Amino acid sequence: MADTDKNIEALLYDASGNDEMVDLDAIDPASLNDRQLLWVNFQTRDPDLVGSVLERFSINGFSTHSIENESLRPQLENFDNFYRFSIDTVKAADDETIEKQRINLVVAKNVVITIHTGRVDYFDEFRNREKGETSFGELYAESFVATLLDLHIVSYYRALESIEEKVDDLDAKILRFEIRTDQFLSEISALRKDIVKLRRWLLPHRDIFYAFTRPDFQNSFEISSADEYALLNQHFESALDAIEHSRETLLGSFDLYATKSAQLMNTFIKRLTFITFVVGTVGVIAGVMGMNYKTGFFESPYGFWWTVTAMAVITIALTVYAKFRNWI
């Protein structure tokens, strides 16, 4: 393994010393003590590179090629001296759509290994957040994993925030403008698709989160407190509830659009009715004036213009009255 491999980051948390980025080749796995925690972060799924690191840490028992061909469903596997599992986190694409990012984790005593393609935003934020020395070295690997999984859940909340902002923008368009039906259906369909994706990606993680709280898992490894994973399960269920709430919010947008459409139709019918009434009134006048009888009025050279003027005055008066009564 090359010392300068940019696809590997190794961060040593040392409660008795300094937290620092280290060279994996300079780390003796047997020298790690209970006040140290090593986080090895791969940004590549190269099975040979991953396998060489796992071998140095005596992590054997599965083929690293399986990391490239994980099943679509997140899964947990328990071995003699380590366990491994995969999760599907959420990241924002360049076009502001959401994408699924598979992360594999291998956890052993005092060592946490994460494997993925490209950068993980909340990994970077987590490292950049800690400006000074930390006490992470005193954490069991399981406790550190619980922290990463909590950040994993937060990635779904952030995706939901983005979706809810788009829903708010859509509601504003509905209220302010006469949005076209095809445009509305296109936007609401895209939002619904994103919400369905989040639910479909998050729900299978229930197998993993529940497994962490079972006695068979807790008896296999050193866990400082089962409360951490119990709280993690609560956060997981809250995230599922938030996704369900987003679906209801989106349905509310559809109801809002239906109400706005009904209101616009009602306004249109009122205006059409008013126009029909005005045209009918003017038509009555024209019909009366067109009756076949002789009066002095028809002999006047200005009779036609008086009639037209009367029609115009009546139309204007009816329009002003209807506007005053908010009929149109």
C-alpha positions as CSV (number, residue, x, y, z in Angstrom):
1,M,0.0,0.0,0.0
2,A,1.4,3.4,-1.0
3,D,1.9,5.7,1.9
4,T,0.7,8.7,-0.1
5,D,-2.5,7.0,-1.3
6,K,-5.1,9.8,-1.5
7,N,-7.9,7.3,-1.4
8,I,-7.2,6.4,2.3
9,E,-7.5,8.7,5.3
10,A,-6.5,7.4,8.7
11,L,-7.4,9.4,11.8
12,L,-6.1,8.3,15.2
13,Y,-8.0,9.6,18.2
14,D,-5.8,9.4,21.2
15,A,-7.2,10.3,24.6
16,S,-3.7,10.3,26.1
17,G,-2.1,12.3,23.3
18,N,-3.1,14.1,20.1
19,D,-5.8,13.5,17.6
20,E,-4.0,13.4,14.2
21,M,-4.0,12.1,10.7
22,V,-1.5,9.2,10.5
23,D,0.2,7.1,8.0
24,L,-1.3,3.6,8.1
25,D,2.1,2.0,7.4
26,A,3.4,3.6,10.6
27,I,0.6,2.1,12.7
28,D,1.1,-1.1,14.6
29,P,-2.4,-2.6,15.1
30,A,-1.2,-4.5,18.1
31,S,-0.1,-1.3,19.8
32,L,-3.6,0.3,19.9
33,N,-4.9,0.5,23.4
34,D,-8.2,1.2,25.0
35,R,-7.5,5.0,25.0
36,Q,-7.0,5.0,21.3
37,L,-9.5,4.7,18.4
38,L,-8.4,4.5,14.7
39,W,-10.7,5.5,12.0
40,V,-9.7,4.4,8.5
41,N,-11.7,6.0,5.7
42,F,-11.5,4.6,2.2
43,Q,-12.8,6.7,-0.7
44,T,-12.4,3.8,-3.1
45,R,-13.8,0.2,-3.3
46,D,-10.6,-1.3,-4.7
47,P,-10.8,-4.8,-3.2
48,D,-7.0,-5.3,-3.3
49,L,-6.3,-2.1,-1.5
50,V,-9.1,-2.7,1.1
51,G,-7.9,-6.3,1.5
52,S,-4.4,-5.3,2.3
53,V,-5.5,-3.0,5.1
54,L,-7.9,-5.6,6.6
55,E,-5.2,-8.2,6.6
56,R,-2.9,-5.9,8.6
57,F,-5.6,-5.6,11.2
58,S,-6.2,-9.4,11.2
59,I,-9.7,-8.9,9.8
60,N,-10.4,-12.0,7.8
61,G,-13.3,-14.2,6.9
62,F,-15.0,-12.5,4.0
63,S,-14.0,-11.7,0.4
64,T,-13.3,-8.0,-0.2
65,H,-14.8,-8.4,-3.6
66,S,-18.2,-8.7,-2.0
67,I,-17.8,-5.0,-1.1
68,E,-18.1,-4.2,-4.7
69,N,-21.2,-6.4,-5.1
70,E,-23.2,-5.6,-2.1
71,S,-26.9,-6.6,-2.2
72,L,-29.3,-3.8,-2.6
73,R,-30.5,-4.2,1.0
74,P,-28.3,-3.0,3.9
75,Q,-27.1,-6.0,5.9
76,L,-25.2,-6.9,9.0
77,E,-22.7,-9.8,9.4
78,N,-21.1,-10.8,12.7
79,F,-17.7,-12.5,12.8
80,D,-15.4,-13.8,15.6
81,N,-13.5,-10.5,16.2
82,F,-15.3,-8.0,14.1
83,Y,-18.6,-7.2,12.4
84,R,-19.4,-5.5,9.1
85,F,-22.5,-3.9,7.7
86,S,-23.5,-1.5,4.9
87,I,-25.8,1.5,4.9
88,D,-27.3,3.7,2.2
89,T,-26.8,7.3,3.0
90,V,-28.2,10.3,1.0
91,K,-26.2,12.9,-0.9
92,A,-27.2,15.8,-3.1
93,A,-26.2,15.6,-6.7
94,D,-25.0,18.6,-8.7
95,D,-28.5,19.1,-10.2
96,E,-30.0,19.3,-6.7
97,T,-31.5,15.8,-6.9
98,I,-30.9,13.2,-4.3
99,E,-28.7,10.2,-4.8
100,K,-28.0,7.0,-2.8
101,Q,-24.4,6.5,-1.5
102,R,-23.5,3.1,-0.3
103,I,-21.1,3.0,2.7
104,N,-19.6,-0.2,4.1
105,L,-18.3,-0.3,7.7
106,V,-16.0,-2.9,9.3
107,V,-15.7,-2.6,13.0
108,A,-13.2,-4.3,15.3
109,K,-11.7,-3.5,18.7
110,N,-10.4,0.1,18.6
111,V,-10.7,0.2,14.8
112,V,-13.5,1.5,12.6
113,I,-13.1,1.2,8.8
114,T,-15.5,3.0,6.4
115,I,-15.5,2.2,2.7
116,H,-17.3,4.2,0.0
117,T,-16.8,5.9,-3.4
118,G,-16.1,9.6,-3.3
119,R,-16.4,11.9,-0.3
120,V,-19.2,11.7,2.3
121,D,-20.2,15.2,3.3
122,Y,-21.1,14.5,6.9
123,F,-17.8,12.6,7.4
124,D,-16.0,15.8,6.4
125,E,-18.2,18.0,8.6
126,F,-17.7,15.7,11.5
127,R,-13.9,15.9,11.3
128,N,-13.9,19.7,10.7
129,R,-16.3,20.3,13.6
130,E,-13.7,19.2,16.2
131,K,-11.2,22.0,16.4
132,G,-9.3,20.9,19.4
133,E,-8.3,17.7,21.1
134,T,-11.2,15.3,21.7
135,S,-11.9,12.3,24.1
136,F,-13.0,10.1,21.2
137,G,-10.1,7.8,22.0
138,E,-11.9,6.6,25.1
139,L,-14.9,5.5,23.1
140,Y,-15.5,1.9,22.2
141,A,-15.6,1.4,18.5
142,E,-19.3,0.6,18.8
143,S,-20.0,4.0,20.4
144,F,-18.1,5.7,17.6
145,V,-20.1,3.8,15.1
146,A,-23.3,4.9,16.8
147,T,-22.2,8.5,16.2
148,L,-21.6,7.9,12.5
149,L,-25.0,6.2,12.2
150,D,-26.7,9.2,13.9
151,L,-25.0,11.5,11.3
152,H,-26.2,9.0,8.6
153,I,-29.8,9.6,9.8
154,V,-29.2,13.3,9.8
155,S,-28.4,13.1,6.1
156,Y,-32.0,11.9,5.5
157,Y,-33.3,14.9,7.6
158,R,-31.3,17.2,5.4
159,A,-32.7,15.7,2.3
160,L,-36.2,16.1,3.7
161,E,-35.5,19.8,4.5
162,S,-34.6,20.3,0.8
163,I,-37.8,18.6,-0.3
164,E,-39.9,20.6,2.1
165,E,-38.4,23.9,0.8
166,K,-39.4,22.8,-2.7
167,V,-42.9,22.0,-1.4
168,D,-43.2,25.5,0.1
169,D,-42.1,27.0,-3.1
170,L,-44.7,25.0,-5.0
171,D,-47.4,26.2,-2.5
172,A,-46.3,29.8,-3.1
173,K,-46.6,29.3,-6.8
174,I,-50.1,27.9,-6.4
175,L,-51.2,30.8,-4.3
176,R,-49.6,33.6,-6.3
177,F,-50.0,32.4,-9.9
178,E,-52.2,30.4,-12.1
179,I,-49.8,27.5,-12.4
180,R,-50.4,25.2,-15.4
181,T,-51.8,21.7,-14.6
182,D,-49.0,20.0,-16.5
183,Q,-46.3,22.1,-14.7
184,F,-47.9,21.3,-11.3
185,L,-48.2,17.6,-12.0
186,S,-44.6,17.5,-13.1
187,E,-43.3,19.2,-10.0
188,I,-45.4,17.3,-7.5
189,S,-44.5,14.0,-9.2
190,A,-40.8,14.7,-8.9
191,L,-41.2,15.6,-5.2
192,R,-43.3,12.5,-4.5
193,K,-40.6,10.4,-6.2
194,D,-37.9,11.9,-4.0
195,I,-39.9,11.2,-0.8
196,V,-40.6,7.6,-2.0
197,K,-36.9,7.2,-2.6
198,L,-36.0,8.3,0.9
199,R,-38.5,5.9,2.5
200,R,-37.4,3.0,0.3
201,W,-33.7,3.7,1.1
202,L,-34.2,4.2,4.9
203,L,-36.7,1.5,5.7
204,P,-34.4,-1.5,5.2
205,H,-32.0,-0.1,7.8
206,R,-34.4,-1.2,10.4
207,D,-32.8,-4.7,10.3
208,I,-29.4,-3.2,11.2
209,F,-30.6,-0.7,13.9
210,Y,-32.7,-3.3,15.6
211,A,-29.9,-5.8,15.5
212,F,-27.7,-3.5,17.5
213,T,-30.1,-3.5,20.4
214,R,-30.5,-7.3,20.6
215,P,-28.7,-9.1,23.4
216,D,-26.8,-11.4,21.1
217,F,-25.0,-8.4,19.5
218,Q,-24.4,-6.6,22.8
219,N,-22.9,-9.6,24.4
220,S,-20.4,-10.1,21.5
221,F,-18.7,-6.7,21.7
222,E,-17.7,-4.1,24.3
223,I,-20.4,-1.5,24.3
224,S,-20.3,1.2,26.8
225,S,-24.0,1.6,27.1
226,A,-27.0,0.0,25.3
227,D,-28.7,3.4,25.8
228,E,-26.8,4.8,22.8
229,Y,-28.3,2.3,20.4
230,A,-31.7,2.6,22.0
231,L,-31.5,6.3,21.4
232,L,-30.3,5.6,17.8
233,N,-33.4,3.5,17.2
234,Q,-35.6,6.4,18.4
235,H,-33.9,8.7,15.9
236,F,-34.4,6.2,13.2
237,E,-38.1,5.9,13.9
238,S,-38.4,9.6,14.1
239,A,-36.8,9.9,10.7
240,L,-39.3,7.5,9.2
241,D,-42.1,9.5,10.8
242,A,-40.7,12.7,9.3
243,I,-40.7,11.1,5.9
244,E,-44.3,10.0,6.3
245,H,-45.2,13.5,7.4
246,S,-43.6,14.9,4.2
247,R,-45.8,12.6,2.2
248,E,-48.8,14.1,4.0
249,T,-47.5,17.6,3.4
250,L,-47.2,16.9,-0.3
251,L,-50.7,15.7,-0.4
252,G,-51.7,19.0,1.2
253,S,-50.2,20.7,-1.8
254,F,-52.4,18.7,-4.1
255,D,-55.4,19.7,-2.0
256,L,-54.3,23.3,-2.1
257,Y,-54.0,23.1,-5.9
258,A,-57.5,21.5,-6.2
259,T,-58.9,24.2,-4.0
260,K,-57.2,26.9,-6.0
261,S,-58.4,25.3,-9.3
262,A,-62.0,25.2,-7.9
263,Q,-61.8,28.8,-6.8
264,L,-60.5,29.9,-10.3
265,M,-63.3,27.9,-11.9
266,N,-65.8,29.5,-9.6
267,T,-64.5,33.0,-10.5
268,F,-64.6,32.1,-14.2
269,I,-68.2,30.9,-13.9
270,K,-69.1,34.1,-12.1
271,R,-67.5,36.2,-14.8
272,L,-69.1,34.2,-17.6
273,T,-72.5,34.5,-15.9
274,F,-72.1,38.3,-15.6
275,I,-71.1,38.6,-19.2
276,T,-74.1,36.5,-20.2
277,F,-76.3,38.8,-18.1
278,V,-74.9,42.0,-19.7
279,V,-75.1,40.6,-23.2
280,G,-78.7,39.5,-22.5
281,T,-79.6,43.0,-21.2
282,V,-78.2,44.7,-24.2
283,G,-79.8,42.1,-26.4
284,V,-83.2,42.9,-24.9
285,I,-82.7,46.6,-25.7
286,A,-81.6,45.8,-29.2
287,G,-84.6,43.5,-29.6
288,V,-87.1,46.1,-28.4
289,M,-85.6,48.7,-30.7
290,G,-85.8,46.3,-33.6
291,M,-89.6,45.8,-33.3
292,N,-91.6,46.5,-36.4
293,Y,-93.6,49.6,-35.3
294,K,-93.4,53.3,-36.0
295,T,-92.7,56.0,-33.4
296,G,-91.2,59.4,-33.6
297,F,-88.0,58.1,-32.0
298,F,-87.2,56.1,-35.1
299,E,-87.5,59.2,-37.2
300,S,-84.7,61.0,-35.3
301,P,-81.3,61.1,-37.1
302,Y,-79.6,60.4,-33.7
303,G,-81.7,57.4,-32.6
304,F,-79.1,54.8,-33.5
305,W,-76.4,56.6,-31.5
306,W,-78.7,57.2,-28.5
307,T,-79.5,53.5,-28.5
308,V,-75.8,52.5,-28.6
309,T,-74.9,55.1,-25.9
310,A,-77.7,53.7,-23.7
311,M,-76.3,50.2,-24.2
312,A,-72.8,51.4,-23.3
313,V,-74.0,53.3,-20.2
314,I,-76.0,50.3,-19.0
315,T,-73.0,47.9,-19.5
316,I,-70.6,50.2,-17.7
317,A,-73.1,50.7,-14.8
318,L,-73.6,47.0,-14.4
319,T,-69.8,46.4,-14.5
320,V,-69.2,49.0,-11.8
321,Y,-71.9,47.6,-9.6
322,A,-70.7,44.0,-10.0
323,K,-67.2,45.1,-9.2
324,F,-68.4,46.9,-6.1
325,R,-70.2,43.8,-5.0
326,N,-67.2,41.6,-5.7
327,W,-69.1,39.6,-8.2
328,I,-66.3,39.8,-10.8
